[in-house]
Amino acid sequence: MGALTALLGLGRRGRYERAGFRLYGAAVTAARAPRFYAMLGVPDTLDGRFEMVGLHAFLLIDRLRREAAPGPDLAQSVFDAMFSDMDVTLREMGVGDLTVGKRVREMWEAFHGRATAYAEPLAAADDAALAAALALNVWRGAAPPAGAAETLAGIVRAQQAALAGQDLAVFVAGNAQFLPEPVA
């Protein structure tokens, strides 16, 4: 691949940019389900919403990175879309240009830490560890409402299964079907 092709975003990753943004949009829509905030007590704050968007984006990225090509490139496109959106959102909120890069890097590090914290219990089918990781991150160390972390862990497992049942071709087309309303 030539330098001009890479510069114009026409390489393998650039090829999935549109699909990546659409998939990220599906994750954001799923993360905004009112039940998370109204019934599970997820903080309806910038941090709480970041946690839920990150959780849903993680589930999608984790699903895609396990696929053969072009799954990993598509996963990278979803990741890129997420952090492009975070950059734009911070700028719209009035964060100064000199600070945006630092804030986006902090968000990237937080996302990476959460992805690691969620991947291990999901792979081991350890619901107690998943609920503990969710409680720590989603509620930021505050005590979640009784049973909320366990309910959210069940929702995460259901979303993971829903995504696992979808063909890679569906994702390549920019479509992802998260469960419409969280179910435990």
C-alpha positions as CSV (number, residue, x, y, z in Angstrom):
1,M,0.0,0.0,0.0
2,G,1.4,3.3,-1.0
3,A,1.7,6.4,1.1
4,L,-0.9,8.3,-0.8
5,T,-3.4,5.4,-0.4
6,A,-2.8,5.4,3.4
7,L,-3.0,9.2,3.6
8,L,-6.4,9.2,1.8
9,G,-7.7,6.4,4.1
10,L,-8.1,4.0,1.3
11,G,-6.1,1.1,2.9
12,R,-7.6,-1.9,4.7
13,R,-8.7,0.1,7.8
14,G,-10.0,3.1,5.8
15,R,-12.1,0.7,3.8
16,Y,-14.2,-0.1,6.9
17,E,-14.4,3.5,8.3
18,R,-18.0,4.0,7.3
19,A,-19.0,0.6,8.7
20,G,-17.0,1.3,11.9
21,F,-18.9,4.6,12.5
22,R,-22.2,2.8,11.9
23,L,-21.4,0.0,14.3
24,Y,-20.2,2.5,16.9
25,G,-23.5,4.3,16.5
26,A,-25.3,1.1,17.2
27,A,-23.3,0.7,20.4
28,V,-24.1,4.2,21.5
29,T,-27.8,3.7,20.8
30,A,-27.7,0.5,22.9
31,A,-25.8,2.3,25.7
32,R,-28.5,4.9,25.9
33,A,-31.3,2.5,26.9
34,P,-33.2,4.3,29.7
35,R,-33.3,1.2,31.8
36,F,-29.6,1.4,32.6
37,Y,-30.1,4.8,34.2
38,A,-33.6,4.6,35.6
39,M,-33.8,1.0,36.9
40,L,-30.2,0.0,37.4
41,G,-29.0,3.3,38.8
42,V,-26.1,3.8,36.3
43,P,-25.1,7.4,36.9
44,D,-26.8,9.6,34.3
45,T,-23.6,11.7,34.0
46,L,-20.9,12.2,31.4
47,D,-18.9,9.5,33.2
48,G,-21.8,7.1,33.5
49,R,-22.6,7.4,29.8
50,F,-18.9,7.0,28.9
51,E,-18.9,3.7,30.9
52,M,-22.0,2.4,29.1
53,V,-20.8,3.4,25.6
54,G,-17.4,1.9,26.4
55,L,-19.0,-1.3,27.6
56,H,-21.1,-1.7,24.4
57,A,-18.2,-0.7,22.2
58,F,-16.0,-3.3,24.0
59,L,-18.5,-6.0,23.3
60,L,-18.6,-5.2,19.7
61,I,-14.8,-4.8,19.3
62,D,-14.2,-8.0,21.3
63,R,-16.6,-9.9,19.0
64,L,-14.9,-8.6,15.8
65,R,-11.3,-9.0,16.8
66,R,-11.9,-12.8,17.2
67,E,-12.9,-13.1,13.6
68,A,-10.8,-13.8,10.6
69,A,-10.1,-10.9,8.3
70,P,-11.6,-8.4,8.0
71,G,-12.8,-8.7,11.6
72,P,-9.8,-7.2,13.3
73,D,-9.7,-4.3,10.8
74,L,-13.4,-3.6,11.4
75,A,-12.8,-3.8,15.2
76,Q,-10.1,-1.2,14.8
77,S,-12.5,1.0,12.8
78,V,-15.0,0.8,15.6
79,F,-12.3,1.8,18.1
80,D,-11.2,4.7,15.8
81,A,-14.8,5.9,15.5
82,M,-15.3,5.8,19.2
83,F,-12.2,8.0,19.9
84,S,-12.9,10.3,17.0
85,D,-16.3,10.8,18.5
86,M,-14.8,11.4,22.0
87,D,-12.5,14.0,20.4
88,V,-15.4,15.9,18.8
89,T,-17.5,15.7,21.9
90,L,-14.8,17.2,24.1
91,R,-14.3,20.0,21.6
92,E,-18.0,20.7,21.5
93,M,-18.0,20.8,25.3
94,G,-15.4,23.6,25.1
95,V,-12.3,21.7,26.1
96,G,-9.4,23.6,24.7
97,D,-7.4,22.2,21.8
98,L,-4.3,21.8,23.9
99,T,-6.1,19.7,26.4
100,V,-8.2,17.5,24.1
101,G,-5.3,15.1,23.2
102,K,-4.5,14.5,26.9
103,R,-8.2,13.9,27.7
104,V,-8.7,11.5,24.8
105,R,-5.6,9.6,25.9
106,E,-6.9,9.3,29.4
107,M,-10.2,8.0,28.0
108,W,-8.3,5.5,25.8
109,E,-6.4,4.3,28.8
110,A,-9.6,4.0,30.8
111,F,-11.3,2.0,28.0
112,H,-8.3,-0.3,27.7
113,G,-8.4,-1.0,31.4
114,R,-12.1,-1.7,31.3
115,A,-11.7,-4.0,28.3
116,T,-9.1,-6.0,30.2
117,A,-11.3,-6.1,33.3
118,Y,-14.3,-7.3,31.4
119,A,-12.6,-9.7,28.9
120,E,-11.2,-12.1,31.6
121,P,-14.4,-12.8,33.4
122,L,-16.4,-13.1,30.2
123,A,-13.9,-15.6,28.8
124,A,-14.0,-17.6,32.0
125,A,-17.8,-17.4,32.4
126,D,-17.2,-15.9,35.9
127,D,-20.4,-13.9,36.5
128,A,-19.3,-12.9,40.0
129,A,-16.0,-11.4,38.7
130,L,-17.9,-9.7,35.8
131,A,-20.4,-8.2,38.2
132,A,-17.5,-7.0,40.5
133,A,-15.7,-5.4,37.5
134,L,-18.9,-3.7,36.4
135,A,-19.6,-2.4,39.9
136,L,-16.1,-1.0,40.2
137,N,-16.1,0.7,36.8
138,V,-19.7,1.7,36.0
139,W,-20.5,3.0,39.5
140,R,-16.9,4.3,39.9
141,G,-16.4,2.7,43.3
142,A,-19.8,3.8,44.7
143,A,-22.1,1.1,45.9
144,P,-24.5,0.2,43.0
145,P,-28.1,-0.4,43.9
146,A,-28.8,-3.9,45.3
147,G,-28.5,-6.4,42.5
148,A,-27.7,-3.9,39.8
149,A,-24.2,-5.1,39.0
150,E,-25.5,-8.7,38.8
151,T,-28.3,-7.6,36.5
152,L,-25.9,-5.7,34.3
153,A,-23.6,-8.7,34.1
154,G,-26.6,-10.7,32.9
155,I,-27.3,-8.1,30.3
156,V,-23.7,-8.0,29.2
157,R,-23.8,-11.8,28.7
158,A,-27.1,-11.6,26.7
159,Q,-25.6,-8.8,24.5
160,Q,-22.4,-10.9,24.0
161,A,-24.6,-13.9,22.9
162,A,-26.7,-11.7,20.6
163,L,-23.5,-10.3,18.9
164,A,-22.0,-13.8,18.7
165,G,-25.0,-15.0,16.7
166,Q,-24.5,-12.5,13.9
167,D,-22.5,-13.1,10.7
168,L,-19.4,-11.2,10.0
169,A,-21.0,-10.0,6.8
170,V,-23.7,-8.2,8.8
171,F,-20.9,-6.2,10.6
172,V,-19.0,-5.5,7.4
173,A,-22.2,-3.9,6.1
174,G,-22.2,-1.7,9.1
175,N,-25.0,-3.3,11.0
176,A,-25.1,-4.7,14.5
177,Q,-28.1,-5.9,16.4
178,F,-27.8,-5.2,20.0
179,L,-30.8,-6.4,22.1
180,P,-33.4,-3.7,21.8
181,E,-34.1,-3.3,25.6
182,P,-31.7,-4.8,28.1
183,V,-32.9,-8.1,29.5
184,A,-31.2,-10.0,32.3
